[in-house]
Structure formats: C-alpha cells, structure tokens
Amino acid sequence: MKQRIITAVIAAAVFLPIIIAGGLPLLALVYLMATIGLYELIRMKKTPLFSVPSVISFILLWILILPADGEIMNYLTSNGYDKGQMVLIGILLYLISSVLTKNKFTFDDAGFMVISVLYVGMGFYYLFVTRELGVMYIFLALFTIWATDSGAYFIGKSFGKNKLWPTISPNKTVEGFVGGIISALVVGVLFLLFTDMSAVKLLTMSIVIAIFGQLGDLVQSAYKRHYGVKDSGKILPGHGGILDRFDSLLFILPILHFLHFL
C-alpha cells in the first residue's frame, strides 16, 4: 500500500501539471504513454518487439495520435491521405507479413495488432483532443473514474453479495458496480458548482463514465486473464503498467465524443 501511495503521488505530480498545461507537453506525454501501452500489449502476445509487424504497429499508432490540425496531418490530407487510409495500408502490410513469414505471423496475429493499435491509439488521441476542448472535461473524467473505482470497491466490499462477472474478475460485484455509478453521480453534482453545463447533461455524462469506465476495467481484466498476466506492465510500482492505470480512460473518452457529449 505504501508503494502504491508513493507512486500515485509522484505520478500525479508529473501528470496533473502537464494536463493543466496542455499543448505540446501533453502531446509528448500522450505519445510516450501510448507507445508504452502498445508495447505492453505486444509483450503480452509475445510478438518480438523489433519484428516487422511490431514496427508497423508503432508507426500506425503514432499516425493515429497526430492532432487533426497539426502540420503533419495537414500535409497528409493535402496529398489525399487520411488516418483511415493509413490504417488500411497497415492492415495490408500485416497480411503481406503473414505470407512472407509463412504464417509465423498469422491472420489472428494481424487482427490482434489492428485492435491493439486502434484501442490504444484512439484512446490516447481522445485524451489530447478532450484536453484541447477544456481542462475541466479531463478533470471531470478523472475524478469521476476515481470516484467510481473507490465507490465500487468500498460498497462492493461492504455490501457485495452477487458476483458481477466471476470468470473475468472474481472480486467485482453487482452491488459494487451500482455503488460506482452512485459515487460518480456525487462527483457530477459537485461539478455543477464549477461549470455552466446543464445538470441533465452533466449527470448523464457521469453515468456514462461510470458504466463504460467499469466496462473498460473488465475488458482489461479479460485480456490479461486470457494472456495469463497479472499486470500489463511494471512501469508504475504498485500499480502495474500504463494500461492498468488508463484502462477506464481509454474507453470513456472516445465514447463521450461518439455520443456527442464533447
């Protein structure tokens, strides 16, 4: 517990000022965290880091995170290329790799790489985009996720009797899941004091964040269980890897944009 607290304090001291600053410092941090996150997934799959498919994956990841109004994206779009086309080119290169390696790199492996790049790349891309819309949105997401996790843990521990999904995460309960949503609503009510957003929209966002944040955590538990690992990495002592800490955020930020809350 002591190690977790120390790591959390140090991480917050680095992460929060960069979030507040935004701009290039945040973009650099996003690139770093996304690269580490993709590395964690590639390592779980036991794909060689310096193989052709891995290199393709990192290049695709870095393209996906490019700001829409940045110079590089402006250059690409002015020449008729967009991110969707670049992903398609990457998919074709994966499939060519399966042929050249005589199925040592398989069709299934290609599918894993595509999902990994999109999952990590789009999640961190929307972290940067959300901050560009306003730091308040990032704080709303972060505080709601933290409240959801804490509420789910303490309420589940105190009142939990019905297992939520025991084959994936044995300790999570239905009562904890509901407790997480209630805790998120409390944060939403508090944020009404600091924003002019309508109560209906803010509280709806809180519920969406709580539900999909917990689903993101379950997804993380599912693929870690599938690949037989306890943590996605060891870069954060006491907490695991980048994906262990950002699993909920990677899920909820794209969804908030797709549902036009942001």
N, C-alpha and C positions, 0 to 999 in steps of 0.2 A: 504493500500500500504506500509506504514511504517513497519508494522508487517511482510509482505512478504519479504521486503528487508532485515530486521534483520535476519529472519530465513534463507534466502538464503545465507547470508554472513557467518553465523555460520555453516551451513551445508557444504558450500564449504571449510571452514577452517578445518573441520573434514574429509570430503570425499576426497578432492584432494590429501592431503599428503599421505593418505592410498593407493590411486590409484597409486601414484608415487612409493611408497614403494613396493607394490605388495606382493606376498608370503603369509605367514600365517596371517599377519594383514588384508590383503584384504579378504582372505578366511573366517576369523572370521566375518568380516563386511558383507560379502555376505550371510553367514548363518543367521546372525541376521536380515538383511533386507528381505530375502526370508521368514523367519519364520513370521515376522510381515505382509508381503504381503499376505501370505496364510491365516493368521488369519483374515485379513481384508475381504477376500472373504468368509471365513466360517461364519463370523459375518453377512455379507450381506444376506447369505442364511438362517440365523437364526438357524444354526445347533449348538447344545451345544458343547462348546469348549472341555469339558472333556468326550465326548462320544467316544465310540469305533471307529466309522468311522473317527472322527477328529484325534484321536491318530494315526490311520493307515496312515492318510494323511500326518501328520508331519513326521512320520518315512520314508515314501516314498520320501518326499521332501528332507530330509537330505541325503538319499541314492543317489538321482539323482544328488545332488550337489558335491558329492565326486569326487575329482580330479582323472582322469583316471590312473595316475601313482602313486597315493598315496598308503600307506601301506594297508589301509582297502580294497580298490578296488583290489589290488594285491592279498590279502588273499581270497576275494570272487571269483575272476576269477580263482585262482589256485584250488579252490574247485568246479569249474564248474558253477558258477553263474555270470550273468551279469545284468546290470540295466534293460534290457527289461524283463528278467525273474522275477525280483523283482517287477516290475510294474504289471505283470500278476498275481503274488501271491496276491498283494494288491487288484486287481480287484476281484479276487475270494473271498477274505475276505470281501470286500464290499457287494458282492452278498449274502454271508452267513449271513452278518449282516441284510440284508433285510428280510431274513427268520426268524432269531432269534427275530427280533423286530416286527414280524408280519406286515411288510410293513409300520411301522412308519418311518423307513429309507427305501426309495423306490428305484426302479431301476433308476428313474430320478435323485435322490439324489446321487446315486453312479456315474452316468455319470458326474454330476457336480463336484464331488470330483476328478475324474480322470483328467478332463480337467483343473481344478484349479491347481492340483499338477504339471502337465506337463507344463502348461503355466508359472507358477511362477518358478518352479524348473529348467526347461531348459533355461529360460531367464537369470536367475542369474548364472547358471552354465556357460553359454557362456560369461557372464561378466568376470568371473575369467579366463576362457580359453583365451579370447581375450587379457586380460592384460598380460598373460604369453607369448603371441606372441610379445608383444611390447606395451609400454605405448602410443606410437604415435597413434595406432589404436583406443584406448579408447578416446583420445583427439579428434581425427577426428570425431568419432561418437558423442561425447558430443557436440562439437562446431557446428557440422552440425545440430544436433537436435535443439540446442538453436537458431541457425540462422533461421532454418525452422519455428519454432514456432513464432519467432519475425517477420519474413517476412510475414508469413501467417496472423498474427494479424494486423500489420500496413497496409499492402497492402489491406487486406480484409476490414479493417475499412475505408480506404480512397477511394477504388475503387470498393468494393464488391457490386454487384447487383444481382447475381444469386446464390441462396442458393445451397449449396453442398449436404446436407442431412438433411433437416429441422426436420424430425421426430426424428432424433437422436441427432443432435447438431445444434440448430436453428441459431446460430451466425456464423457458418462457411460458407464460400462462395467459389465458383469455382475460383474466382479471387484470393482469399487468398491462396487457395491450390496451384495454379500456382506460386504465389508470394513466397511461401515457398520453392518451387523447385528452383526458380531463386536465392534465398538467399543462398540455400545450395550449388549451383554451385559457388557462390562467395567464400564461405569457401574453396571449393575444389581447386579453383585457388590459393588461398593464401597458402594452404598446399603444393602446388607444390614447394614452396620456401624452405620447411623444410624436404622433403622426396625425395628419388630417384625413387618413384613409377611412372609408366608411366602416362602421362596426361589422356589417354583414360580410364585406369583403375580407376584412382582417381576420375575423373569426373563422370564416370558411377556409382561408389560407392556412390558419393554424391547424385545422382538422386535416387538411390535405397533407401538410408537412408531417403531422404525427402519424398518419396512416402509411404514407409512402416511405417515410423515414424508417419506420419499423419493418416494412417490407424489404427495403434496401438492406437492412441489417440481416434479415432472414436469407436474402439472396446470397450475401457474403458468407453466412454460416453454411448454406447449402453447397456452394462450390468449394469451400475449404474442407468440408466433410468429404466431398467427392474426391478431392485430390489428397486427402489424408494429412492435412496440415492443421496445426492449432492456430497459428497466426500467419497473416500474409507476408510478414517480414519481421525484422528485428531492429529497424532503424530508430524506433521510439521505445526505449526500455520501459517495460511495464505495461505498454500499450500495444505493442506489435508493430505492424507496418503502416504505411500510408493508407492503404485500402481499409485497414481495420479502423482507422480514425475517420475516414471520409466516406465510408460506405453509404451512410444515410444522405449526406450532402450530394453525392454523385447522382443519387436517384431523384431527389426532390427538386433540385434546381432546374433540370430540363423539363420536368413535369409542370412546374409553375409557369414556365414560359409557354409550353404547348397548350396549357389551359387558359392562357392569356391573362393570368393574374399579374404578370410582369411585362 
